[in-house]
């Protein structure tokens, strides 16, 4: 997968040439071949006094600049993006990052949302460059909660069994596993009763995602435990004949040969869940930094996925300088945060799954927290 090594801001003004029109209604936004433009002056940024060239599209007549193609478009403090990304995956909460970086907590929250949207589009771009899926996919749900412990949620994580590449993320809001103990106070937030079959619907969406990325008619191998929602989701799926389902039940006794076999087959997803529990402050067992909004948890989950795929080495205990993306041929070397944030991605130019697009638009509403801000910008979409 081609991806620039230098950010757009570091390209000299005379050397930068736009590859397409950034405005979605324009025909040249999708047809990059033969894109015609004219230079339309220069403006000086007030923040860093950098000269930024402007351009005019010959198709729609609208103007844009070099900064339009940068990840830091419309950002007043672009220098915070990298430390916020590193801090979020180092176990820091938003207010801790705000105190360390000298900014408002709301600044960190908005940057975390932007980083999550960029990570979602980057993962979509990476999946589009895959030449099929040539390894078994291990799938399991990472259990956490949002708003309060009365709203548990499972985050479905399909992971490559050999490459450890995270292929996506989904969610399943479900009921509490156990009733509230007698004598405990009533919850502050009145939890809305979740619909039944959340695990089944999430598993079906993951099957749709994997089949859409598989070339030809070769089946996709899915390795799961014996959760009834997975069996039901595959049984009712119209393309179940294209899925080879391997089930390894969770043993009741340990150690045992069945437990060792289950742990060996599902090691990739168990390792990812351990990293999520260790690296993300809002998913720890005992924390006051729990997530308030389901959409924000998914955004940070996608940020964790691209960090795991392109930046973090596949194994730090073994001397193998390879990332999961390198094992799949999507990268030649480990990336840095500077490279990962080198260029802005446009959702309309990518084949984003419908469910992921609802995460990008922030239309997954959490009514327990009151008003929910959606991502419906016109110029900064």
Steps between C-alpha positions, in 0.01 A plus 500: 500500500646834400509756777721813510783516749496878544201705620334734254608802704870422437468491121641822346221717352645484151519119503150416621236404243149389602394158376124567497240759590426490875134601458267201502234630253767548231552230239877534535474399865457137390676506161861575591631418152534812290422740783548858382566797725656845494700674768302766680740700713653449844394579854707518818385302802474713812608216731840417352542764226527229237419584137225266378417487126141506381345328198182514295332191355435530126195273527290660776680833536536475880824593672708311756852502637785266581383496861169343387686171443675501838381316810526829690243684284305752711711420809628787710742285699612236254806420710277325757383221267803275542537529882125450546511183288801369691344588836166334425680173422729534801215480751441873556155649540382822335545724803845358571605577143352849524703576814819367342457681167364826636166499321133457581355149550250573222795552262625149577149360456457659156849389393425144613188501283693629199774241551237227520335609175837512325587153631167363377565628148861378503389150599241509220772598253724219623224240464436622146860420405490145631520225241244286677512345848746210508493419872244394760327785682466471876192679633393576855329781692691728732269574794479851640235760583412864437327769712465252789530131573130471429581536128743220409621468145700247305746621237544240227861472382592287196877434509722309258616177661850513347556869427317637809353769274182662634248489215228712657288586800133463585282537806218315674314676780348229719336447836680459830627151563381508863223695674582787734562391857240573762576807706698682233393845391305544180715608203530873432437443130187316404625237260294439190422132456720376212350293223555127491733346246775766515779241478328336203465826308861602569627157388299525178650841426850361551424214262381753240823697543728198462312354202509836320881498534538140382568458129339224300289231660752368752352474850594709801615302803364634830627374836278579800397363835164336563297820547140434388481838327773399256326178403170683453660775295662253262191280479283790381756656266417471128865424408571250775628257237803729454601476867688214661421524871736342752372496858717455809293491816615683809606221738370486853815337636854631472756376427376245250575398141180676386604823672847492346355439155248782538767744620730402214237549231367828641826649624495789250171647623580430867824695462317792342250509786785503750655795319168685497451442871856612573539794259158672507407674824124474444507119473680416823325299764525767771488846345327835520591571136223278361350594165194723494398461139487183293608675180810640672596154627484364146710789369770429754471132414582574135795710614620201700457278191716709266765540771506124540508438124751757375703639792539240774723203428326168473691378804730701723629196688630335184763682288283527188477861367172438319152638549175320411465726195845392383398134531210571259708706256331832584824660622873453452611632837345602832326835480527794736218725617634772272460275199163365609369859521674611181191559286129558529264229378163571338217255584323534165808372314508177703270201521405557864256240643160643590538423870844663509357805324249542782797505741674758282191721497457444877138391458524228767308691763543443874177649644611455863748791477262754345597692185731317260722696262494362148768536235303679230744774395468634148855618432690277744323170438 
